[in-house]
Amino acid sequence: MFRHLYSHLRKRVLLVDFDPHFNLTQAVVSQTDYEAYKAVNRTIFSVMEDGTAPSIFKVSSKLGRPPNLEDVSIKLRHFRILIQRSIFAWYQAILISLSIR
C-alpha cells in the first residue's frame, strides 16, 4: 500500500515497525543493499550494540552518546530509513520518512 501511495500518488508515507515478529527493513530494502549496509556497520546493531564481543564475565555500561542521525540514516532513492530505539526493549522501531524531491 505504501508503495502505491508513494510511487503513484506521490504522497508522503510514514511506516512504523512495532511488530517483534517481522522486520520492516526486509520489506523495503533488498538483500544486496542490506549486505552493503551491514559491511559498513550501518544497521540497527550499530545503534543498539557497542561493537565488542559479548562476554559473561565483563559487563559494559559505557555505550556512549547516541549516534548522529546522519550516521544511522540511509538515503534510498527518494526516502530515508531512520533507525530509532523503541520504548519497549523487545520492540524494534524503524521509522521511514519518505521525502519527494
C-alpha atoms as one frame of an Amber mdcrd trajectory, in Angstrom:
protein
   0.000   0.000   0.000   2.786   2.413   0.902   4.472   1.768  -2.456   1.285
   2.754  -4.292   0.810   5.892  -2.200   4.430   6.888  -2.665   5.113   5.809
  -6.245   1.816   6.530  -7.951   0.085   9.167  -5.848   3.337  10.916  -4.760
   2.196  11.047  -1.133   4.466  11.186   1.875   4.276   7.968   3.883   5.472
   7.106   7.391   5.986   3.412   8.176   6.412   2.355  11.811   7.508  -1.185
  12.673   6.455  -2.237  16.173   5.996  -5.928  15.353   8.674  -8.101  17.020
   7.958 -10.940  14.570   8.645  -9.035  11.348  11.373  -6.661  10.286  10.064
  -3.782   8.185  13.510  -3.249   6.722  13.204  -6.608   4.951  10.119  -5.314
   3.165  11.730  -2.175   1.748  15.464  -2.940   1.420  16.904  -5.557  -0.927
  19.268  -8.195   0.449  22.112  -6.787  -1.652  21.618  -3.308  -0.200  21.289
  -4.705   3.338  24.556  -6.632   2.991  26.268  -3.431   1.818  24.948  -1.509
   4.867  25.971  -4.378   7.147  29.514  -4.348   5.722  29.964  -0.688   6.712
  28.245  -1.108  10.109  25.085   0.889   9.271  22.407  -1.446  10.657  20.291
  -1.416  13.825  23.103  -3.241  15.619  25.382  -0.220  15.242  22.846   1.737
  17.291  21.896  -0.945  19.814  25.242  -2.680  20.407  28.633  -1.280  21.362
  30.546  -3.479  18.884  32.533  -5.516  21.397  32.239  -9.276  21.600  29.715
 -10.410  24.230  31.099 -11.856  27.450  29.509 -13.349  30.536  32.443 -12.060
  32.593  32.562  -8.438  31.510  29.581  -6.080  31.578  29.820  -2.760  29.787
  27.653   0.173  30.754  29.553   2.694  28.637  27.648   2.786  25.381  28.327
   6.481  24.985  26.183   9.076  23.309  23.629   8.036  20.705  24.955   8.241
  17.140  24.241  11.232  14.929  21.235  10.890  12.646  23.480  11.200   9.584
  25.437   8.153  10.758  22.388   5.870  11.000  20.092   7.217   8.293  20.303
   5.713   4.851  19.108   7.503   1.729  17.402   5.103  -0.649  16.326   6.760
  -3.858  13.652   9.152  -2.549  13.402   8.058   1.070  15.474   7.604   4.218
  15.370   4.921   6.867  15.671   6.362  10.343  16.570   3.820  12.984  15.447
   4.654  16.488  15.331   2.865  19.841  11.937   1.662  20.934  10.308   2.427
  24.268   9.946  -1.300  24.854  13.141  -3.350  24.678  11.510  -6.198  22.758
  10.140  -3.912  20.028  12.201  -2.609  17.170  11.141   0.780  15.872  12.178
   1.754  12.394  10.710   4.941  11.066  10.751   5.562   7.391  10.184   9.078
   6.233   9.547   9.421   2.551  10.536  12.691   1.015   9.763  13.669  -2.526
  12.378  15.828  -4.170
